[in-house]
């Protein structure tokens, strides 16, 4: 049911904060920088690498994407349509759904704090990968 792997070039927008979530993605190779808008700045909240998943919070909560995702290298992704995710998630035990929801709510709270306080820490993204030039390019993609 997966729509399969597909490659993306460096500096390509995967999804935009606030857009309707239609897919969830697994990163098979490469890096994706996930960014939140904070006033006039973009703040990296994490870097997704091999086997990481992006867009999960929107899928679980049924809301829009809560951050933007931009490739930071050549990337290979597996996309999982929202309809497929919903079918599988509905079949999960209630305790697993609650655990997943709690964990994602905590992540979202932390991501909001990172963005509000514009915390850029090496554990979130390496400085040489989130330069002011990259931020400008991302702003152009998002406008």
VMD Tcl script that builds the backbone (N, CA, C; Angstrom):
set m [mol new atoms 429]
animate dup $m
set s [atomselect $m all]
$s set {name element resname resid chain x y z} {
  {N N UNK 1 A 0.820 -1.203 0.000}
  {CA C UNK 1 A 0.000 0.000 0.000}
  {C C UNK 1 A 0.860 1.262 0.000}
  {N N UNK 2 A 2.142 1.127 0.333}
  {CA C UNK 2 A 3.023 2.283 0.270}
  {C C UNK 2 A 3.166 2.720 -1.174}
  {N N UNK 3 A 3.317 3.995 -1.386}
  {CA C UNK 3 A 3.462 4.488 -2.751}
  {C C UNK 3 A 4.903 4.346 -3.227}
  {N N UNK 4 A 5.774 3.811 -2.384}
  {CA C UNK 4 A 7.124 3.518 -2.819}
  {C C UNK 4 A 8.127 4.598 -2.525}
  {N N UNK 5 A 9.353 4.244 -2.841}
  {CA C UNK 5 A 10.464 5.159 -2.626}
  {C C UNK 5 A 10.519 6.168 -3.761}
  {N N UNK 6 A 10.960 7.368 -3.421}
  {CA C UNK 6 A 11.233 8.328 -4.471}
  {C C UNK 6 A 12.357 9.246 -4.024}
  {N N UNK 7 A 13.213 9.657 -4.953}
  {CA C UNK 7 A 14.336 10.523 -4.609}
  {C C UNK 7 A 13.946 11.999 -4.701}
  {N N UNK 8 A 14.621 12.816 -3.920}
  {CA C UNK 8 A 14.474 14.269 -4.003}
  {C C UNK 8 A 15.865 14.894 -3.972}
  {N N UNK 9 A 16.034 15.941 -4.735}
  {CA C UNK 9 A 17.299 16.665 -4.743}
  {C C UNK 9 A 17.473 17.462 -3.461}
  {N N UNK 10 A 18.661 18.003 -3.303}
  {CA C UNK 10 A 18.985 18.881 -2.176}
  {C C UNK 10 A 18.158 20.165 -2.252}
  {N N UNK 11 A 17.763 20.660 -1.099}
  {CA C UNK 11 A 17.030 21.917 -0.944}
  {C C UNK 11 A 15.678 21.908 -1.658}
  {N N UNK 12 A 14.912 20.850 -1.402}
  {CA C UNK 12 A 13.558 20.742 -1.927}
  {C C UNK 12 A 12.570 20.673 -0.771}
  {N N UNK 13 A 11.452 21.349 -0.925}
  {CA C UNK 13 A 10.394 21.348 0.079}
  {C C UNK 13 A 9.604 20.044 0.001}
  {N N UNK 14 A 9.471 19.371 1.131}
  {CA C UNK 14 A 8.657 18.146 1.194}
  {C C UNK 14 A 7.237 18.514 1.601}
  {N N UNK 15 A 7.109 19.272 2.690}
  {CA C UNK 15 A 5.819 19.814 3.091}
  {C C UNK 15 A 6.037 21.080 3.891}
  {N N UNK 16 A 4.974 21.861 3.994}
  {CA C UNK 16 A 5.042 23.192 4.603}
  {C C UNK 16 A 4.188 23.244 5.870}
  {N N UNK 17 A 4.714 23.889 6.883}
  {CA C UNK 17 A 3.978 24.110 8.129}
  {C C UNK 17 A 2.623 24.745 7.819}
  {N N UNK 18 A 1.570 24.169 8.394}
  {CA C UNK 18 A 0.221 24.699 8.198}
  {C C UNK 18 A -0.544 24.051 7.060}
  {N N UNK 19 A 0.143 23.331 6.165}
  {CA C UNK 19 A -0.553 22.651 5.070}
  {C C UNK 19 A -1.342 21.452 5.593}
  {N N UNK 20 A -2.368 21.092 4.857}
  {CA C UNK 20 A -3.121 19.885 5.176}
  {C C UNK 20 A -2.207 18.679 5.021}
  {N N UNK 21 A -2.180 17.845 6.035}
  {CA C UNK 21 A -1.318 16.660 6.009}
  {C C UNK 21 A -1.974 15.566 5.189}
  {N N UNK 22 A -1.309 15.155 4.138}
  {CA C UNK 22 A -1.835 14.101 3.284}
  {C C UNK 22 A -0.953 12.858 3.290}
  {N N UNK 23 A 0.278 13.012 3.782}
  {CA C UNK 23 A 1.224 11.894 3.786}
  {C C UNK 23 A 2.144 11.983 4.984}
  {N N UNK 24 A 2.697 10.852 5.290}
  {CA C UNK 24 A 3.727 10.700 6.305}
  {C C UNK 24 A 4.908 10.127 5.538}
  {N N UNK 25 A 6.125 10.448 5.938}
  {CA C UNK 25 A 7.297 10.026 5.174}
  {C C UNK 25 A 8.310 9.330 6.060}
  {N N UNK 26 A 8.957 8.300 5.502}
  {CA C UNK 26 A 10.099 7.666 6.152}
  {C C UNK 26 A 11.322 8.022 5.320}
  {N N UNK 27 A 12.351 8.519 5.996}
  {CA C UNK 27 A 13.596 8.876 5.315}
  {C C UNK 27 A 14.426 7.599 5.176}
  {N N UNK 28 A 14.680 7.185 3.953}
  {CA C UNK 28 A 15.492 5.983 3.711}
  {C C UNK 28 A 16.971 6.347 3.584}
  {N N UNK 29 A 17.268 7.524 3.069}
  {CA C UNK 29 A 18.644 7.993 2.999}
  {C C UNK 29 A 18.634 9.505 2.895}
  {N N UNK 30 A 19.748 10.119 3.294}
  {CA C UNK 30 A 19.869 11.571 3.244}
  {C C UNK 30 A 19.402 12.228 4.530}
  {N N UNK 31 A 19.290 13.557 4.475}
  {CA C UNK 31 A 18.883 14.342 5.647}
  {C C UNK 31 A 17.801 15.342 5.285}
  {N N UNK 32 A 16.872 15.501 6.211}
  {CA C UNK 32 A 15.780 16.461 6.078}
  {C C UNK 32 A 15.822 17.358 7.305}
  {N N UNK 33 A 15.862 18.672 7.089}
  {CA C UNK 33 A 15.803 19.607 8.211}
  {C C UNK 33 A 14.344 20.016 8.401}
  {N N UNK 34 A 13.866 19.889 9.634}
  {CA C UNK 34 A 12.492 20.238 9.979}
  {C C UNK 34 A 12.514 21.567 10.708}
  {N N UNK 35 A 11.696 22.504 10.226}
  {CA C UNK 35 A 11.746 23.903 10.659}
  {C C UNK 35 A 10.380 24.400 11.109}
  {N N UNK 36 A 10.397 25.274 12.113}
  {CA C UNK 36 A 9.176 25.967 12.538}
  {C C UNK 36 A 9.382 27.455 12.331}
  {N N UNK 37 A 8.315 28.113 11.935}
  {CA C UNK 37 A 8.340 29.564 11.795}
  {C C UNK 37 A 8.231 30.194 13.177}
  {N N UNK 38 A 9.071 31.163 13.469}
  {CA C UNK 38 A 8.998 31.912 14.721}
  {C C UNK 38 A 9.230 33.375 14.395}
  {N N UNK 39 A 8.137 34.115 14.348}
  {CA C UNK 39 A 8.169 35.515 13.923}
  {C C UNK 39 A 8.768 35.574 12.529}
  {N N UNK 40 A 9.871 36.286 12.350}
  {CA C UNK 40 A 10.465 36.425 11.016}
  {C C UNK 40 A 11.592 35.427 10.759}
  {N N UNK 41 A 11.762 34.451 11.636}
  {CA C UNK 41 A 12.855 33.484 11.514}
  {C C UNK 41 A 12.319 32.068 11.332}
  {N N UNK 42 A 13.165 31.232 10.755}
  {CA C UNK 42 A 12.916 29.799 10.711}
  {C C UNK 42 A 13.854 29.159 11.717}
  {N N UNK 43 A 13.332 28.276 12.526}
  {CA C UNK 43 A 14.131 27.628 13.563}
  {C C UNK 43 A 14.133 26.123 13.308}
  {N N UNK 44 A 15.323 25.522 13.162}
  {CA C UNK 44 A 15.368 24.072 12.997}
  {C C UNK 44 A 15.011 23.380 14.308}
  {N N UNK 45 A 14.072 22.443 14.249}
  {CA C UNK 45 A 13.677 21.745 15.475}
  {C C UNK 45 A 14.252 20.335 15.541}
  {N N UNK 46 A 14.604 19.770 14.378}
  {CA C UNK 46 A 15.347 18.512 14.354}
  {C C UNK 46 A 15.770 18.193 12.933}
  {N N UNK 47 A 16.731 17.284 12.831}
  {CA C UNK 47 A 17.175 16.773 11.539}
  {C C UNK 47 A 16.761 15.309 11.454}
  {N N UNK 48 A 16.013 14.973 10.416}
  {CA C UNK 48 A 15.592 13.591 10.198}
  {C C UNK 48 A 16.617 12.911 9.301}
  {N N UNK 49 A 17.011 11.714 9.708}
  {CA C UNK 49 A 18.000 10.934 8.959}
  {C C UNK 49 A 17.425 9.561 8.664}
  {N N UNK 50 A 18.282 8.662 8.204}
  {CA C UNK 50 A 17.860 7.327 7.801}
  {C C UNK 50 A 16.954 6.659 8.835}
  {N N UNK 51 A 15.820 6.177 8.368}
  {CA C UNK 51 A 14.776 5.484 9.134}
  {C C UNK 51 A 13.971 6.383 10.069}
  {N N UNK 52 A 14.196 7.695 10.043}
  {CA C UNK 52 A 13.345 8.610 10.801}
  {C C UNK 52 A 12.051 8.837 10.024}
  {N N UNK 53 A 11.023 9.242 10.747}
  {CA C UNK 53 A 9.720 9.506 10.144}
  {C C UNK 53 A 9.384 10.971 10.349}
  {N N UNK 54 A 8.821 11.591 9.316}
  {CA C UNK 54 A 8.403 12.995 9.409}
  {C C UNK 54 A 6.932 13.109 9.014}
  {N N UNK 55 A 6.265 14.061 9.646}
  {CA C UNK 55 A 4.839 14.273 9.399}
  {C C UNK 55 A 3.942 13.442 10.294}
  {N N UNK 56 A 4.547 12.764 11.284}
  {CA C UNK 56 A 3.799 11.837 12.139}
  {C C UNK 56 A 2.800 12.538 13.045}
  {N N UNK 57 A 3.144 13.696 13.561}
  {CA C UNK 57 A 2.244 14.387 14.488}
  {C C UNK 57 A 0.936 14.756 13.792}
  {N N UNK 58 A 1.043 15.223 12.565}
  {CA C UNK 58 A -0.158 15.592 11.816}
  {C C UNK 58 A -1.033 14.368 11.549}
  {N N UNK 59 A -0.410 13.240 11.285}
  {CA C UNK 59 A -1.180 12.013 11.017}
  {C C UNK 59 A -1.937 11.560 12.263}
  {N N UNK 60 A -1.252 11.537 13.399}
  {CA C UNK 60 A -1.875 11.053 14.632}
  {C C UNK 60 A -2.958 12.017 15.107}
  {N N UNK 61 A -2.670 13.323 15.042}
  {CA C UNK 61 A -3.622 14.306 15.557}
  {C C UNK 61 A -4.707 14.672 14.546}
  {N N UNK 62 A -4.492 14.325 13.279}
  {CA C UNK 62 A -5.470 14.680 12.253}
  {C C UNK 62 A -5.467 16.164 11.942}
  {N N UNK 63 A -4.346 16.829 12.222}
  {CA C UNK 63 A -4.249 18.269 11.991}
  {C C UNK 63 A -3.310 18.553 10.821}
  {N N UNK 64 A -3.025 19.810 10.609}
  {CA C UNK 64 A -2.085 20.219 9.576}
  {C C UNK 64 A -0.652 19.936 10.028}
  {N N UNK 65 A 0.270 19.979 9.067}
  {CA C UNK 65 A 1.678 19.815 9.422}
  {C C UNK 65 A 2.077 20.922 10.393}
  {N N UNK 66 A 2.782 20.554 11.457}
  {CA C UNK 66 A 3.156 21.525 12.489}
  {C C UNK 66 A 4.553 22.093 12.278}
  {N N UNK 67 A 5.225 21.661 11.224}
  {CA C UNK 67 A 6.542 22.190 10.866}
  {C C UNK 67 A 6.737 21.967 9.372}
  {N N UNK 68 A 7.744 22.606 8.816}
  {CA C UNK 68 A 8.097 22.407 7.408}
  {C C UNK 68 A 9.261 21.439 7.330}
  {N N UNK 69 A 9.348 20.710 6.228}
  {CA C UNK 69 A 10.436 19.758 6.015}
  {C C UNK 69 A 11.116 20.069 4.686}
  {N N UNK 70 A 12.447 20.258 4.745}
  {CA C UNK 70 A 13.236 20.617 3.570}
  {C C UNK 70 A 14.435 19.681 3.482}
  {N N UNK 71 A 14.710 19.177 2.292}
  {CA C UNK 71 A 15.857 18.289 2.128}
  {C C UNK 71 A 17.150 19.069 2.330}
  {N N UNK 72 A 18.123 18.407 2.939}
  {CA C UNK 72 A 19.426 19.024 3.164}
  {C C UNK 72 A 20.522 18.216 2.468}
  {N N UNK 73 A 20.110 17.347 1.571}
  {CA C UNK 73 A 21.007 16.529 0.760}
  {C C UNK 73 A 20.118 15.811 -0.239}
  {N N UNK 74 A 20.712 14.979 -1.058}
  {CA C UNK 74 A 19.884 14.071 -1.863}
  {C C UNK 74 A 19.174 13.164 -0.864}
  {N N UNK 75 A 17.883 12.981 -1.029}
  {CA C UNK 75 A 17.081 12.227 -0.061}
  {C C UNK 75 A 16.251 11.194 -0.806}
  {N N UNK 76 A 16.124 10.026 -0.186}
  {CA C UNK 76 A 15.199 9.021 -0.690}
  {C C UNK 76 A 14.141 8.821 0.395}
  {N N UNK 77 A 12.886 8.964 0.010}
  {CA C UNK 77 A 11.764 8.885 0.946}
  {C C UNK 77 A 10.820 7.756 0.577}
  {N N UNK 78 A 10.143 7.239 1.583}
  {CA C UNK 78 A 8.988 6.375 1.358}
  {C C UNK 78 A 7.797 7.166 1.866}
  {N N UNK 79 A 6.795 7.336 1.013}
  {CA C UNK 79 A 5.615 8.075 1.458}
  {C C UNK 79 A 4.511 7.097 1.817}
  {N N UNK 80 A 3.822 7.454 2.883}
  {CA C UNK 80 A 2.712 6.654 3.384}
  {C C UNK 80 A 1.472 7.555 3.365}
  {N N UNK 81 A 0.510 7.262 2.517}
  {CA C UNK 81 A -0.687 8.105 2.437}
  {C C UNK 81 A -1.463 8.114 3.763}
  {N N UNK 82 A -2.103 9.233 4.038}
  {CA C UNK 82 A -2.880 9.390 5.270}
  {C C UNK 82 A -3.930 8.295 5.401}
  {N N UNK 83 A -4.549 7.915 4.305}
  {CA C UNK 83 A -5.592 6.883 4.373}
  {C C UNK 83 A -5.022 5.547 4.842}
  {N N UNK 84 A -3.835 5.203 4.382}
  {CA C UNK 84 A -3.191 3.951 4.801}
  {C C UNK 84 A -2.808 4.026 6.276}
  {N N UNK 85 A -2.232 5.161 6.681}
  {CA C UNK 85 A -1.851 5.331 8.079}
  {C C UNK 85 A -3.073 5.226 8.978}
  {N N UNK 86 A -4.156 5.893 8.612}
  {CA C UNK 86 A -5.376 5.893 9.435}
  {C C UNK 86 A -5.922 4.483 9.619}
  {N N UNK 87 A -5.915 3.704 8.560}
  {CA C UNK 87 A -6.406 2.329 8.630}
  {C C UNK 87 A -5.594 1.510 9.628}
  {N N UNK 88 A -4.286 1.589 9.534}
  {CA C UNK 88 A -3.401 0.826 10.426}
  {C C UNK 88 A -3.511 1.341 11.862}
  {N N UNK 89 A -3.550 2.657 12.026}
  {CA C UNK 89 A -3.578 3.254 13.365}
  {C C UNK 89 A -4.883 2.920 14.091}
  {N N UNK 90 A -6.001 2.887 13.364}
  {CA C UNK 90 A -7.300 2.528 13.969}
  {C C UNK 90 A -7.304 1.099 14.496}
  {N N UNK 91 A -6.499 0.245 13.878}
  {CA C UNK 91 A -6.447 -1.163 14.284}
  {C C UNK 91 A -5.498 -1.411 15.456}
  {N N UNK 92 A -4.732 -0.411 15.846}
  {CA C UNK 92 A -3.779 -0.557 16.950}
  {C C UNK 92 A -4.528 -0.621 18.286}
  {N N UNK 93 A -3.936 -1.280 19.292}
  {CA C UNK 93 A -4.566 -1.308 20.618}
  {C C UNK 93 A -4.700 0.116 21.179}
  {N N UNK 94 A -5.741 0.318 21.962}
  {CA C UNK 94 A -6.021 1.653 22.513}
  {C C UNK 94 A -4.840 2.206 23.299}
  {N N UNK 95 A -4.175 1.353 24.098}
  {CA C UNK 95 A -3.054 1.829 24.903}
  {C C UNK 95 A -1.900 2.323 24.023}
  {N N UNK 96 A -1.716 1.708 22.850}
  {CA C UNK 96 A -0.652 2.138 21.941}
  {C C UNK 96 A -1.003 3.479 21.305}
  {N N UNK 97 A -2.258 3.658 20.978}
  {CA C UNK 97 A -2.718 4.935 20.430}
  {C C UNK 97 A -2.512 6.036 21.466}
  {N N UNK 98 A -2.889 5.770 22.725}
  {CA C UNK 98 A -2.719 6.765 23.796}
  {C C UNK 98 A -1.246 7.083 24.047}
  {N N UNK 99 A -0.415 6.058 24.073}
  {CA C UNK 99 A 1.025 6.259 24.268}
  {C C UNK 99 A 1.608 7.108 23.140}
  {N N UNK 100 A 1.269 6.767 21.916}
  {CA C UNK 100 A 1.765 7.512 20.749}
  {C C UNK 100 A 1.300 8.959 20.795}
  {N N UNK 101 A 0.044 9.171 21.110}
  {CA C UNK 101 A -0.505 10.525 21.189}
  {C C UNK 101 A 0.199 11.337 22.269}
  {N N UNK 102 A 0.417 10.741 23.430}
  {CA C UNK 102 A 1.109 11.430 24.527}
  {C C UNK 102 A 2.526 11.819 24.117}
  {N N UNK 103 A 3.248 10.883 23.523}
  {CA C UNK 103 A 4.625 11.163 23.111}
  {C C UNK 103 A 4.678 12.276 22.069}
  {N N UNK 104 A 3.761 12.244 21.115}
  {CA C UNK 104 A 3.760 13.276 20.085}
  {C C UNK 104 A 3.348 14.632 20.636}
  {N N UNK 105 A 2.438 14.663 21.603}
  {CA C UNK 105 A 2.079 15.931 22.239}
  {C C UNK 105 A 3.277 16.521 22.980}
  {N N UNK 106 A 4.046 15.674 23.642}
  {CA C UNK 106 A 5.251 16.146 24.334}
  {C C UNK 106 A 6.272 16.678 23.345}
  {N N UNK 107 A 6.447 15.954 22.229}
  {CA C UNK 107 A 7.366 16.429 21.199}
  {C C UNK 107 A 6.909 17.793 20.677}
  {N N UNK 108 A 5.614 17.928 20.407}
  {CA C UNK 108 A 5.099 19.187 19.867}
  {C C UNK 108 A 5.324 20.334 20.839}
  {N N UNK 109 A 5.111 20.087 22.117}
  {CA C UNK 109 A 5.352 21.111 23.137}
  {C C UNK 109 A 6.832 21.519 23.127}
  {N N UNK 110 A 7.720 20.547 23.067}
  {CA C UNK 110 A 9.157 20.831 23.035}
  {C C UNK 110 A 9.533 21.592 21.770}
  {N N UNK 111 A 9.001 21.178 20.628}
  {CA C UNK 111 A 9.285 21.861 19.366}
  {C C UNK 111 A 8.810 23.313 19.412}
  {N N UNK 112 A 7.657 23.557 20.015}
  {CA C UNK 112 A 7.161 24.934 20.157}
  {C C UNK 112 A 8.089 25.766 21.032}
  {N N UNK 113 A 8.579 25.186 22.130}
  {CA C UNK 113 A 9.523 25.903 22.997}
  {C C UNK 113 A 10.826 26.217 22.265}
  {N N UNK 114 A 11.315 25.260 21.501}
  {CA C UNK 114 A 12.546 25.475 20.725}
  {C C UNK 114 A 12.345 26.640 19.759}
  {N N UNK 115 A 11.234 26.646 19.047}
  {CA C UNK 115 A 10.965 27.704 18.070}
  {C C UNK 115 A 10.756 29.057 18.739}
  {N N UNK 116 A 9.948 29.088 19.801}
  {CA C UNK 116 A 9.670 30.351 20.494}
  {C C UNK 116 A 10.935 30.988 21.040}
  {N N UNK 117 A 11.842 30.171 21.543}
  {CA C UNK 117 A 13.071 30.680 22.142}
  {C C UNK 117 A 14.257 30.675 21.187}
  {N N UNK 118 A 13.990 30.268 19.948}
  {CA C UNK 118 A 15.008 30.224 18.885}
  {C C UNK 118 A 16.280 29.532 19.344}
  {N N UNK 119 A 16.094 28.345 19.863}
  {CA C UNK 119 A 17.222 27.551 20.349}
  {C C UNK 119 A 17.766 26.743 19.179}
  {N N UNK 120 A 19.008 27.000 18.820}
  {CA C UNK 120 A 19.662 26.204 17.779}
  {C C UNK 120 A 20.840 25.520 18.451}
  {N N UNK 121 A 20.677 24.246 18.692}
  {CA C UNK 121 A 21.665 23.465 19.432}
  {C C UNK 121 A 22.216 22.374 18.518}
  {N N UNK 122 A 23.512 22.039 18.653}
  {CA C UNK 122 A 24.090 20.990 17.791}
  {C C UNK 122 A 23.347 19.655 17.838}
  {N N UNK 123 A 22.638 19.386 18.920}
  {CA C UNK 123 A 21.878 18.134 18.987}
  {C C UNK 123 A 20.652 18.172 18.071}
  {N N UNK 124 A 20.210 19.359 17.675}
  {CA C UNK 124 A 19.053 19.507 16.790}
  {C C UNK 124 A 19.477 19.555 15.329}
  {N N UNK 125 A 20.526 20.297 15.055}
  {CA C UNK 125 A 21.032 20.447 13.688}
  {C C UNK 125 A 22.436 21.023 13.775}
  {N N UNK 126 A 23.326 20.548 12.922}
  {CA C UNK 126 A 24.687 21.069 12.918}
  {C C UNK 126 A 24.686 22.460 12.312}
  {N N UNK 127 A 25.440 23.383 12.945}
  {CA C UNK 127 A 25.455 24.774 12.493}
  {C C UNK 127 A 25.850 24.926 11.036}
  {N N UNK 128 A 26.806 24.109 10.583}
  {CA C UNK 128 A 27.257 24.232 9.192}
  {C C UNK 128 A 26.187 23.794 8.202}
  {N N UNK 129 A 25.130 23.137 8.675}
  {CA C UNK 129 A 24.052 22.703 7.794}
  {C C UNK 129 A 22.873 23.665 7.804}
  {N N UNK 130 A 22.774 24.496 8.823}
  {CA C UNK 130 A 21.699 25.493 8.865}
  {C C UNK 130 A 22.336 26.869 8.906}
  {N N UNK 131 A 22.783 27.295 7.748}
  {CA C UNK 131 A 23.438 28.596 7.621}
  {C C UNK 131 A 22.385 29.660 7.332}
  {N N UNK 132 A 22.787 30.911 7.416}
  {CA C UNK 132 A 21.848 31.990 7.097}
  {C C UNK 132 A 21.432 31.910 5.625}
  {N N UNK 133 A 22.341 31.455 4.756}
  {CA C UNK 133 A 22.003 31.294 3.338}
  {C C UNK 133 A 20.927 30.216 3.165}
  {N N UNK 134 A 21.074 29.109 3.902}
  {CA C UNK 134 A 20.079 28.030 3.824}
  {C C UNK 134 A 18.732 28.530 4.339}
  {N N UNK 135 A 18.740 29.305 5.424}
  {CA C UNK 135 A 17.495 29.861 5.954}
  {C C UNK 135 A 16.814 30.751 4.917}
  {N N UNK 136 A 17.592 31.570 4.218}
  {CA C UNK 136 A 17.032 32.451 3.177}
  {C C UNK 136 A 16.420 31.621 2.055}
  {N N UNK 137 A 17.123 30.562 1.627}
  {CA C UNK 137 A 16.587 29.686 0.582}
  {C C UNK 137 A 15.278 29.035 1.034}
  {N N UNK 138 A 15.249 28.596 2.290}
  {CA C UNK 138 A 14.031 27.976 2.823}
  {C C UNK 138 A 12.884 28.969 2.877}
  {N N UNK 139 A 13.153 30.201 3.284}
  {CA C UNK 139 A 12.102 31.213 3.330}
  {C C UNK 139 A 11.501 31.436 1.939}
  {N N UNK 140 A 12.353 31.424 0.917}
  {CA C UNK 140 A 11.856 31.589 -0.446}
  {C C UNK 140 A 10.956 30.422 -0.834}
  {N N UNK 141 A 11.349 29.205 -0.469}
  {CA C UNK 141 A 10.539 28.027 -0.782}
  {C C UNK 141 A 9.176 28.096 -0.098}
  {N N UNK 142 A 9.172 28.624 1.118}
  {CA C UNK 142 A 7.954 28.625 1.932}
  {C C UNK 142 A 7.023 29.789 1.630}
  {N N UNK 143 A 7.519 30.780 0.888}
  {CA C UNK 143 A 6.647 31.946 0.612}
  {C C UNK 143 A 5.824 31.765 -0.633}
}
mol reanalyze $m
mol bondsrecalc $m
mol representation Tube
mol addrep $m
